[in-house]
Amino acid sequence: MPLRLRTAAMVLIGWYHALRERPDCIICFHLNFMPAVLPLARLLRSPYVGVLHGIEAWNPLPASRRRALASADWLYAVSRFTLRSSAARHGLDLAKASLLPCSFDESRFSPGPKPDNLLSRYGLHIDQPIALTVARVDRSERYKGHETMLAAMPGILNRCPNMRYIVAGTGDDLGYLKSEALRLGVADSVIFTGFIPTEELPDLYRLCDIFVMPSKAEGFGIVFLEAWQAVGLSLQETKTDQQMPWIRGVLACLSIRTTKSLGGRSIVNPRSKVPQQVALSANGTQCRGESGIWL
């Protein structure tokens, strides 16, 4: 179903249930739906609460979303960065806002060996260094940094020819990324998995030696938490600005099976099978961006 039709269907379903059940409070979990919630809340004379995640709340907004945002009775933000950025951009009343960090089922994510079934599926062997990105692959979300990692691959492969980069996720930019991999001459070393079922995600994290997502804009970065929990990463803070509430600093690369000092702080895991220089960067130097330390 096209995105616009899917969105309209979700709005209609929400209105149907709200009109039928007459809730005491309406909670809207995404800013894009708030313009549809505002008239519903007024019709039912119910307070409504909005949840702010990340980039959708930091950027300039059309008048309908600004009005819906300003009219919310309460706002929750998933991180301090999102709260500060949204308030500064849209003049929000912080007296009517608070933090509500994202969560995940940590019992599902625990360290373990590389799964044989995934090694076989993707034609990999157990000692092969593997980098992983888990993210949506949408044209509107190129800030996630897939291109940055693809651009680094030629240099990485010069130092570690058998390295493989797994891109997990799907979206309307998948064809573009595949063409970029071909253009850069690294297509044979990049695996595009497409959609990954939720139940398979912990094993996919265990498959990797490095989790990398050089994103320029993350409201929370829950995939970093999942990777950290699933592979047993130990890390301490960097000297970058805080976006993710669970760590003081933004790591674009979590080097899961290696040890390296970054800006006077360290990322440590003794199970490293990744060559030290590969964990650093494509050309042997650290790349510092506004959002953190990049692979």
C-alpha positions as CSV (number, residue, x, y, z in Angstrom):
1,M,0.0,0.0,0.0
2,P,1.4,3.5,-0.9
3,L,2.6,5.5,2.1
4,R,0.0,8.2,1.8
5,L,-2.8,5.6,1.7
6,R,-1.3,3.7,4.6
7,T,-1.1,6.9,6.7
8,A,-4.7,7.9,5.8
9,A,-5.9,4.4,6.8
10,M,-4.1,4.6,10.2
11,V,-5.7,8.0,10.8
12,L,-9.2,6.7,10.0
13,I,-8.7,3.6,12.2
14,G,-7.5,5.8,15.1
15,W,-10.5,8.2,14.7
16,Y,-12.9,5.2,14.6
17,H,-11.7,3.7,17.8
18,A,-11.4,7.1,19.6
19,L,-15.0,8.0,18.6
20,R,-16.2,4.6,19.7
21,E,-14.3,4.3,23.0
22,R,-14.2,8.0,24.1
23,P,-10.7,7.8,25.8
24,D,-9.9,10.1,28.8
25,C,-6.6,11.0,27.1
26,I,-5.2,10.7,23.6
27,I,-1.5,9.9,23.1
28,C,0.0,10.5,19.7
29,F,3.3,8.7,19.2
30,H,4.6,10.6,16.2
31,L,4.6,14.3,15.4
32,N,3.4,13.6,11.8
33,F,0.0,12.4,13.1
34,M,-0.6,15.3,15.5
35,P,-2.5,17.5,13.0
36,A,-5.0,14.6,12.8
37,V,-5.2,14.2,16.5
38,L,-5.7,17.9,17.4
39,P,-9.3,18.2,16.0
40,L,-10.2,14.8,17.4
41,A,-9.1,15.8,20.9
42,R,-11.1,19.0,20.6
43,L,-14.1,17.1,19.4
44,L,-13.9,14.7,22.3
45,R,-12.8,17.4,24.8
46,S,-9.9,15.1,25.7
47,P,-6.4,16.2,26.6
48,Y,-3.8,14.9,24.2
49,V,-0.1,14.1,24.6
50,G,2.5,14.0,21.9
51,V,5.8,12.1,21.7
52,L,8.9,13.5,20.0
53,H,11.5,11.2,18.6
54,G,14.2,13.0,16.6
55,I,14.7,14.7,13.2
56,E,11.0,15.0,12.5
57,A,10.8,17.5,15.5
58,W,14.1,19.3,15.0
59,N,13.4,20.6,11.5
60,P,11.2,23.4,10.3
61,L,7.5,22.3,10.3
62,P,4.5,23.2,8.2
63,A,1.9,25.4,10.0
64,S,-0.4,22.5,10.7
65,R,2.2,20.6,12.6
66,R,3.4,23.7,14.5
67,R,-0.1,24.4,15.6
68,A,-0.7,20.8,16.7
69,L,2.6,20.8,18.5
70,A,1.9,24.0,20.4
71,S,-1.6,22.8,21.3
72,A,-0.6,19.6,22.9
73,D,-1.4,19.4,26.6
74,W,1.9,17.6,27.3
75,L,4.9,16.5,25.3
76,Y,7.3,13.6,25.9
77,A,10.7,13.5,24.2
78,V,12.9,10.4,23.9
79,S,16.1,12.3,24.7
80,R,17.4,15.6,26.1
81,F,18.8,16.4,22.8
82,T,15.4,16.1,21.1
83,L,13.8,18.1,23.8
84,R,16.3,20.9,23.7
85,S,16.4,21.0,19.9
86,S,12.6,20.9,19.5
87,A,12.1,23.6,22.1
88,A,14.7,25.9,20.6
89,R,13.3,25.4,17.1
90,H,9.6,25.8,17.8
91,G,9.5,27.8,21.1
92,L,8.0,25.0,23.1
93,D,7.0,25.5,26.7
94,L,9.3,23.2,28.7
95,A,7.0,23.4,31.6
96,K,4.7,21.1,29.6
97,A,7.3,18.7,28.5
98,S,9.5,15.9,30.0
99,L,11.7,13.0,29.1
100,L,10.4,9.5,28.1
101,P,13.4,7.5,26.9
102,C,12.9,4.6,24.5
103,S,13.2,1.0,25.8
104,F,13.8,-2.5,24.5
105,D,13.6,-6.0,25.9
106,E,17.2,-6.5,27.1
107,S,16.5,-10.1,27.9
108,R,16.4,-10.8,24.1
109,F,19.8,-9.3,23.5
110,S,22.8,-11.2,25.0
111,P,26.3,-12.1,23.9
112,G,26.8,-15.3,22.0
113,P,28.8,-17.0,19.2
114,K,28.2,-16.1,15.6
115,P,25.1,-18.0,14.5
116,D,25.9,-20.9,12.1
117,N,22.6,-20.4,10.1
118,L,23.4,-16.8,9.3
119,L,27.0,-17.5,8.5
120,S,25.7,-20.1,6.0
121,R,22.9,-17.9,4.6
122,Y,25.3,-15.0,3.8
123,G,28.3,-17.2,2.7
124,L,30.5,-16.1,5.5
125,H,33.0,-17.9,7.7
126,I,33.4,-17.6,11.5
127,D,36.8,-15.8,11.4
128,Q,35.7,-13.3,8.8
129,P,35.5,-9.6,10.0
130,I,32.0,-8.4,9.6
131,A,30.6,-4.8,9.9
132,L,26.9,-4.3,10.4
133,T,24.5,-1.4,10.0
134,V,20.8,-1.8,11.1
135,A,18.7,1.1,9.9
136,R,15.9,2.1,7.6
137,V,17.2,2.5,4.0
138,D,15.1,5.5,2.9
139,R,16.0,8.4,0.7
140,S,14.7,10.8,3.3
141,E,17.0,9.3,5.9
142,R,20.4,9.3,4.2
143,Y,21.7,11.0,7.3
144,K,21.9,7.5,8.7
145,G,25.3,7.2,7.0
146,H,25.2,4.2,4.7
147,E,27.0,6.2,2.0
148,T,29.7,7.1,4.5
149,M,30.5,3.5,5.2
150,L,30.3,2.5,1.6
151,A,32.8,5.3,0.7
152,A,35.1,3.9,3.4
153,M,35.0,0.3,2.1
154,P,37.7,0.6,-0.6
155,G,40.2,1.7,2.1
156,I,39.1,-0.9,4.5
157,L,39.4,-3.7,1.9
158,N,42.9,-2.6,1.1
159,R,43.8,-3.4,4.7
160,C,41.4,-6.3,5.2
161,P,40.4,-7.9,1.9
162,N,38.0,-10.4,3.4
163,M,36.0,-7.8,5.4
164,R,32.2,-7.9,4.7
165,Y,29.7,-5.1,5.3
166,I,26.1,-6.1,6.1
167,V,23.4,-3.6,5.5
168,A,20.2,-4.7,7.3
169,G,17.0,-3.0,6.5
170,T,14.9,-2.0,3.6
171,G,13.4,1.1,2.0
172,D,13.2,3.2,-1.2
173,D,16.9,3.9,-1.2
174,L,18.1,0.3,-1.5
175,G,18.6,0.5,-5.2
176,Y,20.7,3.6,-4.9
177,L,22.9,2.0,-2.3
178,K,23.4,-1.1,-4.4
179,S,24.4,1.1,-7.4
180,E,26.8,3.0,-5.2
181,A,28.4,-0.3,-4.1
182,L,28.9,-1.2,-7.7
183,R,30.3,2.2,-8.6
184,L,32.8,2.0,-5.8
185,G,33.8,-1.6,-6.8
186,V,32.8,-3.1,-3.4
187,A,29.6,-4.8,-4.3
188,D,31.1,-8.3,-3.7
189,S,31.9,-7.3,-0.2
190,V,28.6,-5.7,0.7
191,I,25.5,-7.8,1.7
192,F,22.1,-6.2,1.6
193,T,19.8,-8.4,3.7
194,G,16.5,-6.5,3.1
195,F,13.9,-6.7,5.9
196,I,15.0,-8.5,9.0
197,P,12.3,-10.1,11.3
198,T,12.3,-8.8,14.8
199,E,13.0,-12.3,16.2
200,E,16.2,-12.6,14.1
201,L,17.7,-9.3,15.1
202,P,19.7,-10.4,18.2
203,D,21.4,-13.1,16.2
204,L,22.3,-10.6,13.4
205,Y,24.0,-8.4,16.0
206,R,26.0,-11.4,17.3
207,L,27.1,-12.0,13.7
208,C,29.1,-8.8,13.5
209,D,32.5,-7.7,14.8
210,I,31.8,-4.0,14.3
211,F,28.5,-2.2,14.5
212,V,28.7,1.0,12.5
213,M,26.2,3.7,11.8
214,P,27.8,7.1,11.1
215,S,24.5,8.9,11.5
216,K,24.4,12.7,11.6
217,A,21.1,12.9,13.5
218,E,19.8,10.4,16.0
219,G,17.2,11.3,18.6
220,F,18.0,8.2,20.7
221,G,19.9,5.6,18.8
222,I,18.3,2.4,20.1
223,V,20.2,0.2,17.7
224,F,23.4,1.2,19.5
225,L,21.9,-0.1,22.7
226,E,20.8,-3.3,21.1
227,A,24.2,-3.9,19.6
228,W,25.9,-3.1,22.8
229,Q,23.7,-5.5,24.8
230,A,23.8,-8.3,22.2
231,V,27.6,-8.5,21.7
232,G,28.8,-7.4,25.2
233,L,30.4,-4.1,24.3
234,S,32.0,-2.1,27.1
235,L,32.4,1.5,26.4
236,Q,33.0,4.8,28.1
237,E,32.1,8.3,27.2
238,T,33.6,10.3,24.3
239,K,34.1,14.0,24.2
240,T,31.3,14.7,21.8
241,D,27.9,16.3,22.4
242,Q,25.1,14.3,24.0
243,Q,22.3,13.0,21.9
244,M,21.7,9.6,23.3
245,P,20.6,9.7,27.0
246,W,22.2,6.3,27.8
247,I,25.8,7.5,27.0
248,R,27.4,10.9,27.2
249,G,28.6,11.2,23.6
250,V,27.6,10.1,20.2
251,L,29.4,7.1,18.8
252,A,29.0,6.6,15.0
253,C,30.9,3.4,15.3
254,L,30.8,0.9,18.1
255,S,33.9,-1.2,17.8
256,I,32.5,-4.4,19.3
257,R,35.4,-6.9,19.2
258,T,38.4,-4.6,19.5
259,T,40.1,-2.2,21.8
260,K,41.0,1.4,20.9
261,S,41.4,4.7,22.8
262,L,39.1,7.4,21.4
263,G,39.8,11.0,22.5
264,G,41.2,9.8,25.8
265,R,38.4,7.4,26.5
266,S,38.2,3.7,25.5
267,I,36.0,1.2,23.8
268,V,37.0,-2.3,25.1
269,N,36.2,-5.8,24.3
270,P,38.8,-8.6,24.6
271,R,37.2,-10.9,21.9
272,S,38.6,-8.8,19.0
273,K,39.1,-10.5,15.7
274,V,39.1,-7.3,13.7
275,P,42.5,-5.8,12.7
276,Q,43.2,-2.7,14.8
277,Q,43.5,-0.4,11.8
278,V,40.1,-1.6,10.4
279,A,38.4,-0.6,13.6
280,L,40.0,2.9,13.3
281,S,39.0,4.1,9.9
282,A,39.3,3.5,6.2
283,N,42.6,5.4,5.8
284,G,44.2,4.9,9.2
285,T,43.0,8.2,10.7
286,Q,40.1,9.1,12.9
287,C,37.4,11.1,11.3
288,R,35.7,13.6,13.6
289,G,32.3,15.0,12.6
290,E,29.8,17.2,14.4
291,S,27.9,14.1,15.6
292,G,30.8,12.0,16.9
293,I,33.6,9.7,15.9
294,W,33.1,8.0,12.5
295,L,34.6,4.8,11.1
